């Protein structure tokens, strides 16, 4: 099992793109359709979807997508949030059970003089800025569901530069101070809104939702050794074989042996994952052969060039020329 996201979240994105008349390639839609009937979608496939969003959408598309999210778009997680008696309890659930929505990053919380911060650190590398804005907008929207009133954050922080007009950020985050080029992606709420209880929640319903969430999380996290190695490579494709072995506190020889026990070839796995990352990253105009070689862990640029030609049948420059033909 590779890193994945819930199907309903992906479908919510597709529905919003359709409303905004943003085109998605037929080939990509067909790939997503192949997983119809399954509960989850491979994260790498959703990476491709977000790259399409980034390429065809306007700079504020992530905010629009996050603003349009509904509780049912998050399956069990959405109903668990709705059964929370306060934003504080809902965030604790988000931190613990967010993999049920998608295994693309990690939430945590902290408190300072300004209030309570909900931080998000992504592990994905495709279309990062637009996805972060969708996530932050989704948190702001979700906080209103939980509180049952129009609460707004006191501050929002983004690592990236401003992507959309200030008016759109105000539409999503109200009067919150929105800052860019920061050291973290975070949204901050004051103590009153953090602990506000609009209604009494039925303890039996909340317990039932927690039990269901725990069952699903256990099913999701019971990965085999080969699946854990694959997930590590997907999130950090630059890691060498020795670094991966060290991550699992085993020797390289033991690493290869344990993979062979599950009929998994390390070289084939690593090459497949790096090829997918290369094909995702090369669609960014600013990416160079040298930067991509370094990102994928190649010390020698010529070694990467040979690998890329083996993967695609053409060289890096020829492939880029197909994507961005010169006028």
HELIX and SHEET records of a PDB file:
HELIX    1   1 UNK A    7  UNK A   19  1                                  13    
HELIX    2   2 UNK A   26  UNK A   33  1                                   8    
HELIX    3   3 UNK A   43  UNK A   56  1                                  14    
HELIX    4   4 UNK A   61  UNK A   67  1                                   7    
HELIX    5   5 UNK A   71  UNK A   74  5                                   4    
HELIX    6   6 UNK A   75  UNK A   82  1                                   8    
HELIX    7   7 UNK A   87  UNK A   97  1                                  11    
HELIX    8   8 UNK A   98  UNK A  100  5                                   3    
HELIX    9   9 UNK A  128  UNK A  147  1                                  20    
HELIX   10  10 UNK A  166  UNK A  173  1                                   8    
HELIX   11  11 UNK A  191  UNK A  195  1                                   5    
HELIX   12  12 UNK A  203  UNK A  221  1                                  19    
HELIX   13  13 UNK A  225  UNK A  235  1                                  11    
HELIX   14  14 UNK A  241  UNK A  247  1                                   7    
HELIX   15  15 UNK A  252  UNK A  260  1                                   9    
HELIX   16  16 UNK A  266  UNK A  281  1                                  16    
HELIX   17  17 UNK A  289  UNK A  295  1                                   7    
HELIX   18  18 UNK A  301  UNK A  312  1                                  12    
HELIX   19  19 UNK A  316  UNK A  323  1                                   8    
SHEET    1   A 2 UNK A   4  UNK A   6  0                                        
SHEET    2   A 2 UNK A  40  UNK A  42 -1                                        
SHEET    1   B 5 UNK A 105  UNK A 112  0                                        
SHEET    2   B 5 UNK A 115  UNK A 122 -1                                        
SHEET    3   B 5 UNK A 186  UNK A 189 -1                                        
SHEET    4   B 5 UNK A 155  UNK A 157 -1                                        
SHEET    5   B 5 UNK A 177  UNK A 179  1                                        
END                                                                             
